[in-house]
Each structure stands twice: as C-alpha cells, then as structure tokens.
Amino acid sequence: MMTTKTVEKAIPTLTTERLTLRPLDNADVSGFVEIWSDPEFTRYIGGRCDPDSVWHAMAGNIGCWALTGVGPWAVVEQSTGTLVGRAGLWTEPGWPGIEAVWFIRRDRWGRGYAREAATAAIDWVFAQRPDLAEVVSIILPENAASVRVAERLGMTSQRLEFLHGEHHAVYTISRSDWAVALPAQAAQAAQAAR
C-alpha cells in the first residue's frame, strides 16, 4: 500500500516565490470541488465537480506519477495557505509528449500563478530527464488565456491534433529554447510578484 509518506517521497514538493507545488491529498477534495464548480473555470476543460469525480481525477493524477514519473501537483498560495489549483505535468499513452498543465482558480487569474507554476514544473522535468527534447502544452485554440500563458512560457504552436474528441493546438518548447527562456521567466515572475 502506498502511504502518504511514500507519495511524498515519490512526488517532490516544489516552491516558487509565491507558490508551493505539493502532492495531492485527500484533504484537497473539497477545495477542488469548489474550484471545479465554477463554470467559467471549466469552460475549456470540462469535467464533473462532485466529490466522487474529483477524487477519481485526483487518483488518476497520482497514478500518472506512479506510472510515468511525472504528474500534477496541488498548488498552494504561500501567503494564505489557500489551495489555488493544480498544475504540473501530464502524459498518457498516445499523448504528444510530456505536457505542462495549469488549472488555477478563477479568483486568482491574472496574477501570473499559472506561468509561475508551469515554469517550476518545466524546469523540474528538464532537470530530471536529461534526454527529454521538449515539453508540450495541449490547448483548445479558443482558450485565449491558456494560449497567452503558453506564449509567455516561450512555447509556440506547432500543429493541431485530435485528442479526447476535439482538435487541440500543440504548443512546444525545446530544451535549448527553455534554457534561453528561463532567465526571462524568472524576471517576469519577479515583476508579477510586485
């Protein structure tokens, strides 16, 4: 049986200037139900928001870690201790690559949290996987806010792919482009925190 301590060893905790990215926990269910209950938040990502569905999604996220060595973290605002979303990495069979993902609650939009969390995740995965050539983000083309986040991360749209029943834009950033973009990310995060 995987215990909380085992999960904490398998899933690292990352910190940024304003956020903590930590392993998901059973205590997060009600917070995620609240976040996913906002129809504007779920407009481009769908998903049911009842406790059972949220718990199963969380179990899938932890399963991603167990099966692939990457996955999403719970995102906590350091100044308040508030759960503000889920962000990190995702991959599954047939997926275009290791994906940077970000889901930040609507009342925290516009603060740069999505970019800050994604920057930490991308930096972490490139450090952990020296053979990884690129990171992707899979975005519905009409999701302008996520497109802006991807572009601020230095990602560019490369192609459309039909995934999970819809056409998605596949944004990418290579390891070498990330090495160039990372100092700019740090400067932007510092500016956003002011």
C-alpha positions as CSV (number, residue, x, y, z in Angstrom):
1,M,0.0,0.0,0.0
2,M,1.2,3.5,-0.9
3,T,1.2,5.7,2.2
4,T,1.2,9.4,2.5
5,K,5.0,9.2,3.3
6,T,5.6,7.0,0.2
7,V,3.7,9.5,-2.0
8,E,5.7,12.4,-0.5
9,K,9.0,10.6,-1.4
10,A,7.8,9.8,-4.9
11,I,6.3,13.2,-5.6
12,P,8.6,16.1,-4.8
13,T,7.4,19.4,-3.3
14,L,8.5,22.5,-5.3
15,T,8.4,26.1,-4.1
16,T,8.4,29.3,-6.1
17,E,8.4,32.8,-4.9
18,R,4.7,32.7,-4.2
19,L,3.5,29.1,-4.5
20,T,4.1,25.7,-3.2
21,L,3.5,22.7,-5.5
22,R,2.9,19.7,-3.3
23,P,1.5,16.2,-3.6
24,L,-2.3,15.9,-3.8
25,D,-4.0,14.9,-0.6
26,N,-7.5,13.6,0.4
27,A,-8.0,16.8,2.2
28,D,-7.9,18.6,-1.2
29,V,-11.2,17.1,-2.4
30,S,-13.5,19.9,-1.1
31,G,-11.1,22.6,-2.4
32,F,-11.0,21.1,-5.8
33,V,-14.8,20.6,-5.8
34,E,-15.1,24.3,-5.1
35,I,-12.7,25.3,-7.9
36,W,-14.2,23.0,-10.5
37,S,-17.8,24.1,-9.6
38,D,-17.1,27.4,-11.4
39,P,-18.5,27.1,-15.0
40,E,-16.1,29.8,-16.3
41,F,-13.2,27.9,-14.8
42,T,-14.3,24.7,-16.5
43,R,-15.3,26.2,-19.8
44,Y,-12.4,24.7,-21.8
45,I,-11.5,21.8,-19.6
46,G,-14.9,20.2,-18.7
47,G,-15.1,17.7,-16.0
48,R,-17.6,17.0,-13.3
49,C,-17.2,18.6,-9.9
50,D,-18.9,16.3,-7.5
51,P,-16.7,14.8,-4.7
52,D,-16.5,11.3,-6.3
53,S,-15.5,12.6,-9.7
54,V,-12.9,15.0,-8.2
55,W,-11.5,12.2,-6.0
56,H,-11.2,9.9,-9.1
57,A,-9.5,12.6,-11.1
58,M,-7.0,13.1,-8.2
59,A,-6.4,9.4,-8.1
60,G,-5.7,9.5,-11.8
61,N,-3.2,12.3,-11.3
62,I,-1.4,10.4,-8.6
63,G,-1.5,7.3,-10.9
64,C,0.2,9.4,-13.6
65,W,3.1,9.9,-11.2
66,A,3.2,6.2,-10.3
67,L,3.1,5.1,-14.0
68,T,5.2,7.8,-15.7
69,G,7.3,9.6,-13.0
70,V,5.6,12.9,-13.8
71,G,2.2,14.3,-12.8
72,P,0.3,17.3,-11.4
73,W,0.8,18.9,-8.1
74,A,-1.7,20.7,-5.8
75,V,-0.9,24.5,-6.0
76,V,-1.0,26.4,-2.7
77,E,-0.7,30.1,-2.3
78,Q,2.1,30.6,0.3
79,S,0.8,33.9,1.7
80,T,-2.6,32.5,2.6
81,G,-2.2,28.7,2.6
82,T,-5.1,28.5,0.2
83,L,-5.4,25.7,-2.4
84,V,-5.5,27.7,-5.7
85,G,-5.4,24.9,-8.2
86,R,-3.5,22.1,-9.8
87,A,-0.5,22.3,-12.1
88,G,2.4,20.3,-13.3
89,L,2.9,17.7,-15.9
90,W,0.9,15.1,-17.7
91,T,1.4,12.2,-20.1
92,E,-0.6,9.2,-21.1
93,P,-0.4,6.5,-23.9
94,G,-0.6,8.2,-27.3
95,W,-0.1,11.7,-25.9
96,P,2.1,14.1,-27.9
97,G,4.7,14.3,-25.2
98,I,5.2,15.4,-21.6
99,E,2.7,18.2,-21.1
100,A,2.9,21.2,-18.9
101,V,-0.6,21.8,-17.4
102,W,-2.1,24.5,-15.3
103,F,-5.5,24.9,-13.7
104,I,-5.7,28.0,-11.4
105,R,-8.9,29.0,-9.7
106,R,-10.6,32.0,-11.3
107,D,-10.3,34.4,-8.4
108,R,-6.5,34.1,-8.8
109,W,-6.4,34.6,-12.6
110,G,-4.3,37.5,-13.8
111,R,-1.6,37.1,-11.0
112,G,0.8,35.0,-13.1
113,Y,0.3,31.9,-11.0
114,A,-0.2,29.6,-14.0
115,R,3.0,30.8,-15.6
116,E,4.9,30.6,-12.2
117,A,3.7,27.0,-11.5
118,A,4.3,25.8,-15.1
119,T,7.8,27.4,-15.0
120,A,8.7,25.4,-11.9
121,A,7.3,22.2,-13.5
122,I,9.1,22.6,-16.8
123,D,12.3,23.5,-15.1
124,W,12.0,20.4,-12.8
125,V,11.2,17.9,-15.6
126,F,14.1,19.2,-17.8
127,A,16.4,18.8,-14.8
128,Q,15.1,15.3,-14.1
129,R,15.1,14.0,-17.6
130,P,18.2,15.0,-19.5
131,D,17.1,13.1,-22.6
132,L,13.8,15.0,-22.8
133,A,13.9,17.1,-26.0
134,E,10.7,19.2,-25.5
135,V,7.7,19.9,-23.3
136,V,4.3,20.4,-24.8
137,S,1.0,22.0,-23.8
138,I,-2.3,20.9,-25.3
139,I,-4.8,23.7,-25.6
140,L,-8.1,24.2,-27.2
141,P,-7.5,27.1,-29.7
142,E,-10.3,29.2,-28.4
143,N,-8.8,29.2,-24.9
144,A,-7.1,32.5,-25.2
145,A,-6.0,32.8,-21.6
146,S,-4.1,29.4,-21.8
147,V,-2.7,30.4,-25.2
148,R,-1.2,33.5,-23.5
149,V,0.3,31.5,-20.7
150,A,1.9,29.1,-23.2
151,E,3.3,32.0,-25.2
152,R,4.6,33.7,-22.1
153,L,6.4,30.5,-21.3
154,G,8.1,30.8,-24.7
155,M,6.1,28.0,-26.3
156,T,4.9,28.1,-29.9
157,S,2.0,26.5,-31.6
158,Q,3.3,23.7,-33.8
159,R,0.3,21.7,-35.0
160,L,-3.3,20.6,-34.4
161,E,-4.0,17.2,-33.1
162,F,-7.3,15.4,-32.4
163,L,-7.2,14.4,-28.8
164,H,-10.0,13.3,-26.4
165,G,-12.6,14.0,-29.1
166,E,-11.5,17.6,-30.0
167,H,-8.9,19.4,-32.1
168,H,-6.2,20.9,-29.8
169,A,-3.3,23.1,-30.6
170,V,0.0,21.5,-29.6
171,Y,2.4,24.2,-28.2
172,T,6.0,23.2,-27.6
173,I,9.3,24.4,-26.2
174,S,12.5,22.7,-26.7
175,R,15.2,22.1,-24.0
176,S,17.5,24.6,-25.8
177,D,14.8,27.3,-26.1
178,W,13.8,26.7,-22.4
179,A,17.4,27.4,-21.4
180,V,17.2,30.8,-23.2
181,A,13.6,31.5,-21.9
182,L,14.3,30.6,-18.2
183,P,16.1,33.8,-17.2
184,A,13.2,35.8,-18.8
185,Q,10.7,33.7,-16.9
186,A,12.4,34.5,-13.6
187,A,12.4,38.2,-14.4
188,Q,8.7,38.1,-15.4
189,A,7.8,36.2,-12.2
190,A,9.6,38.8,-10.1
191,Q,7.8,41.6,-11.9
192,A,4.4,39.9,-11.4
193,A,5.1,39.4,-7.7
194,R,5.4,43.2,-7.2
